[in-house]
């Protein structure tokens, strides 16, 4: 029988499986998400807002016929005007605008989609509060009263962190409470079961968002990260390069890249075998990631070549990074000597680069200058060399 201490020790594994503390933090808040993941998540949220908004625009138009069948003409007229306004908002949200893949844009669309039916719900509850309705009309009024629950359930299709989910719960709960007041249907006896049901729906929605965001992180990492080193692949790296370059250009901020080629790497494979070569690559990448800031990116460009994206760094900032690298280099070769590299640095503002391929080409040329002049060094602009 499992002891209490053993149960406590194994409780995290029972509750969260193989999720590490870092993974749990990623599910809790988006503050530690990298830009690459944020762009994919923003694109997913925008696309799903469009899809759901398009469906709800169509369903709202169809529901006009139901309203016409069950409600008196004066009630129907008021509902029609408000429903057409709701449809117009949904159509605007579903329209294929060319939007940037930014979380701020995605959450603005999501919040608009959320508030649209909630405002309609409040209007309907205010309208029905003054009416004496029976039969199918009364049944339809009860369906209208369930709109906050439908909205809450609809949010479960979005990859949201726990913090984001809780923030979106607030307007739904407030709308529910205000709607009960407007419909003259507020009572403490009836409120507790309603809030309990809302809590259960919210729990399912929050768990669903966590599952989706975890699945997205796994998929993005599997597609975007090199299986051997854990660095970004060249394909995903080019996407990040393009994004970082345009952000730097738009905000007129510096952006440096370092092109790194491990010295005499072929000798490791030829003399000690590919297993030792793979070990050297993993070691080099791990050391690079430890030496960089949290916002910097390591890309495995090909073979033993790596690109460092030093976001917001000018030449002086890039020189500090290089000095940290050259202090102990990137680990040990199989024979115990230092695993050195030839490096080239280019910076968007200083080098007047037109686009990111020009920046990479310039850094590549300087890396070759470092290799031809003796290796184990870095070449900057204006013949500045650090070794």
C-alpha positions in Angstrom: 0.0 0.0 0.0 1.3 3.4 -1.0 2.5 5.5 2.0 1.5 9.2 2.5 5.0 10.4 1.7 5.1 8.4 -1.5 1.6 9.7 -2.5 2.7 13.3 -2.0 5.9 12.7 -3.9 4.1 11.1 -6.9 1.1 13.5 -6.8 2.4 15.9 -9.5 3.0 13.0 -11.8 -0.5 11.6 -11.1 -2.2 15.0 -11.7 0.0 16.4 -14.6 1.6 13.3 -16.2 4.9 14.1 -17.9 4.4 17.9 -17.8 7.4 19.7 -16.3 7.2 22.9 -14.2 8.1 24.9 -17.4 5.2 23.3 -19.3 2.8 24.1 -16.5 3.9 27.7 -16.6 3.3 27.8 -20.3 -0.3 26.6 -19.7 -0.8 29.1 -16.9 0.4 32.3 -18.7 1.7 33.4 -22.1 4.5 35.6 -20.7 7.1 32.9 -21.3 5.8 31.9 -24.8 8.3 32.7 -27.5 7.3 34.8 -30.5 7.1 31.9 -32.8 4.5 30.1 -30.7 2.6 33.4 -30.1 2.3 33.9 -33.9 0.9 30.4 -34.4 -1.5 30.8 -31.6 -2.7 34.3 -32.8 -3.2 32.8 -36.3 -5.3 29.9 -34.9 -7.4 32.2 -32.8 -8.1 34.6 -35.7 -9.0 31.8 -38.0 -11.4 30.2 -35.5 -13.0 33.6 -34.7 -13.7 34.0 -38.4 -15.1 30.5 -38.7 -17.4 30.7 -35.7 -18.5 34.2 -36.6 -19.4 33.1 -40.1 -21.5 30.2 -38.7 -23.2 32.4 -36.1 -24.0 35.1 -38.7 -25.8 32.4 -40.8 -27.6 30.9 -37.7 -28.8 34.2 -36.5 -30.4 35.0 -39.8 -32.2 31.6 -39.7 -33.3 32.3 -36.2 -35.2 35.3 -37.4 -37.8 32.9 -38.8 -38.1 31.1 -35.4 -38.6 34.4 -33.6 -41.3 35.4 -36.2 -43.1 32.1 -35.5 -43.1 32.2 -31.7 -43.2 35.9 -30.7 -45.8 38.7 -31.1 -45.0 41.1 -33.9 -43.9 44.0 -31.6 -41.4 41.7 -29.8 -40.2 40.3 -33.1 -39.6 43.8 -34.6 -37.4 44.7 -31.7 -35.5 41.4 -31.8 -35.0 41.7 -35.5 -33.3 45.1 -35.4 -30.9 43.9 -32.6 -30.3 40.6 -34.4 -29.4 42.3 -37.6 -26.9 44.4 -35.8 -25.4 41.2 -34.3 -25.2 39.6 -37.7 -23.4 42.7 -39.1 -20.7 42.4 -36.4 -20.4 38.7 -37.0 -20.0 39.3 -40.8 -17.3 41.9 -40.1 -15.4 39.4 -37.8 -15.7 36.7 -40.4 -14.5 38.9 -43.3 -11.1 37.8 -44.6 -9.2 40.9 -43.8 -5.5 40.9 -44.1 -4.6 41.0 -40.4 -1.2 40.7 -38.7 -0.7 37.5 -36.6 -0.4 39.3 -33.3 -2.0 38.2 -30.1 -3.3 41.7 -29.4 -5.2 41.6 -32.7 -6.4 38.0 -32.0 -7.7 38.9 -28.6 -9.4 42.0 -29.8 -11.4 39.9 -32.3 -12.1 37.3 -29.7 -13.4 39.8 -27.2 -15.6 41.4 -29.8 -17.0 38.0 -30.8 -17.6 37.3 -27.1 -19.4 40.6 -26.3 -21.6 40.5 -29.4 -24.0 37.8 -28.3 -23.7 38.9 -24.6 -25.0 42.4 -25.5 -27.8 40.7 -27.5 -28.6 38.6 -24.4 -28.8 41.6 -22.2 -31.1 43.4 -24.7 -33.4 40.3 -25.0 -33.6 39.9 -21.2 -34.6 43.6 -20.9 -37.2 43.1 -23.6 -38.7 39.9 -22.2 -38.8 41.3 -18.6 -41.8 43.5 -19.7 -43.7 40.7 -21.5 -46.1 38.0 -20.4 -45.3 35.2 -22.8 -46.7 31.6 -23.0 -46.2 28.4 -24.9 -43.5 28.3 -27.5 -42.6 31.9 -26.8 -41.9 31.1 -23.1 -39.8 28.1 -24.2 -37.9 30.4 -26.6 -37.3 32.9 -23.7 -35.7 30.1 -21.7 -33.4 29.4 -24.7 -32.4 33.0 -24.8 -31.6 32.9 -21.1 -29.0 30.1 -21.8 -27.0 32.4 -24.1 -24.1 33.0 -21.6 -23.7 29.2 -21.2 -23.5 28.8 -25.0 -21.0 31.6 -25.2 -18.9 30.0 -22.4 -19.0 26.6 -24.1 -18.0 28.2 -27.5 -14.8 29.6 -25.9 -13.6 26.0 -25.4 -12.4 25.8 -29.0 -9.7 28.4 -28.5 -6.1 27.6 -27.3 -6.0 29.9 -24.2 -3.9 29.9 -21.0 -5.5 29.7 -17.6 -5.0 33.5 -17.0 -6.6 34.4 -20.4 -9.5 32.0 -19.8 -10.3 33.5 -16.4 -10.2 37.0 -17.8 -12.8 36.0 -20.4 -15.0 34.3 -17.8 -15.6 37.7 -16.1 -17.7 39.4 -18.8 -19.8 36.2 -19.2 -20.6 35.9 -15.5 -21.3 39.6 -15.1 -23.6 39.5 -18.1 -25.5 36.5 -16.6 -26.0 38.3 -13.3 -27.1 41.5 -15.0 -29.4 39.6 -17.3 -31.2 38.0 -14.3 -31.8 41.5 -12.9 -33.1 42.8 -16.2 -35.5 39.9 -16.6 -36.8 40.3 -13.1 -35.7 36.7 -12.5 -33.1 37.3 -9.7 -33.4 35.3 -6.5 -30.7 34.0 -4.2 -32.3 30.5 -4.2 -32.1 30.3 -8.0 -28.7 32.1 -8.3 -26.6 29.4 -6.5 -27.5 26.5 -8.9 -27.0 28.8 -11.9 -23.6 29.9 -10.7 -22.7 26.3 -10.0 -23.6 25.3 -13.5 -21.7 28.2 -14.9 -18.7 27.1 -12.8 -18.8 23.6 -14.2 -19.0 24.9 -17.8 -16.1 27.3 -17.1 -14.0 24.5 -15.7 -14.5 22.4 -18.8 -13.7 25.4 -21.0 -10.5 26.2 -19.1 -9.3 22.6 -19.2 -10.1 22.4 -22.9 -8.1 25.6 -23.5 -5.1 24.2 -21.6 -5.2 20.9 -23.6 -5.3 22.8 -26.9 -2.4 25.1 -26.0 -0.3 22.1 -24.7 -1.1 20.2 -28.0 -0.1 23.3 -30.0 3.2 23.7 -28.1 4.0 20.1 -28.7 3.2 20.3 -32.5 5.0 23.7 -33.0 8.1 22.4 -31.2 8.0 19.1 -33.2 7.8 21.0 -36.5 9.9 24.0 -35.5 12.8 22.5 -33.4 15.7 20.4 -34.6 15.4 16.9 -33.1 19.1 16.7 -32.4 20.0 20.0 -30.9 16.7 21.6 -29.8 17.5 24.7 -31.8 15.0 26.1 -34.3 15.2 24.5 -37.8 16.2 26.5 -40.8 12.6 26.6 -42.1 11.1 27.9 -38.9 14.1 30.1 -38.4 13.5 31.9 -41.7 10.0 32.7 -40.5 11.3 34.1 -37.2 14.0 36.0 -39.1 11.5 37.7 -41.3 9.3 38.6 -38.4 12.2 40.0 -36.2 13.6 42.0 -39.2 10.3 43.6 -40.0 9.6 44.5 -36.3 13.1 46.0 -36.1 12.6 47.9 -39.3 9.1 49.2 -38.3 10.2 50.4 -34.8 13.7 51.5 -36.0 15.5 49.3 -33.5 18.8 47.5 -33.9 18.8 43.8 -34.8 22.0 41.7 -35.0 22.6 38.2 -36.2 25.6 36.0 -35.7 26.6 33.3 -38.2 28.5 30.5 -36.4 30.4 27.6 -37.9 32.1 25.1 -35.6 35.8 24.8 -36.3 37.2 21.5 -37.7 33.9 19.7 -37.1 34.5 17.2 -39.9 37.5 15.9 -38.0 35.3 14.9 -35.1 33.1 12.8 -37.3 36.0 11.3 -39.3 38.1 10.4 -36.2 35.7 9.7 -33.4 32.5 8.9 -35.3 29.1 10.5 -35.8 27.9 9.8 -32.3 30.7 12.1 -31.0 29.8 14.6 -33.7 26.2 14.6 -32.6 27.3 15.0 -29.0 29.4 18.0 -29.9 26.5 19.7 -31.8 24.1 19.2 -28.8 26.8 20.5 -26.4 27.5 23.6 -28.6 23.8 24.4 -28.9 23.1 24.0 -25.2 26.0 26.3 -24.4 24.8 28.9 -26.9 21.3 28.9 -25.4 22.7 29.4 -21.9 24.8 32.3 -23.0 22.0 34.2 -24.7 19.1 36.3 -23.3 15.7 34.8 -23.0 14.5 36.7 -26.1 17.4 35.6 -28.4 17.0 32.7 -30.8 19.3 29.9 -31.8 18.8 28.4 -35.3 20.5 25.3 -36.7 21.2 26.6 -40.2 22.7 23.4 -41.5 25.2 20.8 -40.5 27.5 22.5 -38.0 26.3 26.0 -38.8 24.2 28.1 -36.4 22.5 31.5 -36.6 22.0 33.6 -33.5 19.2 36.2 -33.6 20.1 39.0 -31.2 16.8 40.9 -31.0 17.3 44.6 -30.1 21.1 44.3 -30.0 23.4 46.7 -31.7 27.1 46.0 -32.4 28.1 46.8 -28.8 25.5 44.3 -27.5 26.5 41.7 -30.0 30.2 42.1 -29.0 29.2 41.3 -25.4 27.6 38.1 -26.5 30.6 37.1 -28.5 32.9 37.8 -25.6 30.8 35.5 -23.4 31.1 32.8 -26.1 34.8 33.2 -26.6 35.5 33.2 -22.8 35.0 29.4 -22.5 33.9 28.6 -26.1 31.2 25.9 -26.7 32.4 23.0 -24.7 35.0 20.3 -25.3 36.0 18.3 -28.3 36.5 14.5 -27.8 40.2 15.1 -27.3 39.6 17.5 -24.5 40.5 20.7 -26.4 38.0 23.6 -26.7 35.2 23.4 -29.2 35.8 26.7 -31.0 33.9 28.4 -33.8 34.3 31.0 -36.6 31.8 33.7 -36.3 30.5 36.7 -38.3 28.2 39.5 -37.0 25.9 41.8 -39.0 23.5 44.4 -37.7 20.5 45.8 -39.6 21.0 49.5 -38.8 24.9 49.6 -38.9 25.1 47.6 -42.1 22.1 49.2 -43.8 20.6 45.8 -44.7 17.6 45.9 -47.1 16.1 42.6 -45.9 17.1 39.7 -43.7 18.7 37.6 -46.5 21.2 40.5 -47.0 21.9 40.5 -43.3 22.5 36.7 -43.2 24.7 36.9 -46.4 26.8 39.6 -44.8 27.2 37.7 -41.5 28.1 34.6 -43.6 30.8 36.5 -45.5 32.3 37.7 -42.2 32.2 34.2 -40.8 34.4 33.0 -43.8 36.8 35.9 -43.1 37.1 34.7 -39.6 37.7 31.1 -40.8 40.3 32.2 -43.4 42.2 34.4 -40.9 42.8 31.6 -38.4 39.4 30.4 -36.9 38.3 30.7 -33.3 37.4 34.3 -33.7 34.5 36.7 -34.7 34.6 39.3 -37.5 32.4 42.4 -37.1 32.0 45.4 -39.4 34.9 47.8 -40.0 37.4 44.9 -39.4 36.7 44.6 -35.7 37.8 41.1 -34.6 37.2 39.4 -31.3 39.1 36.1 -30.5 
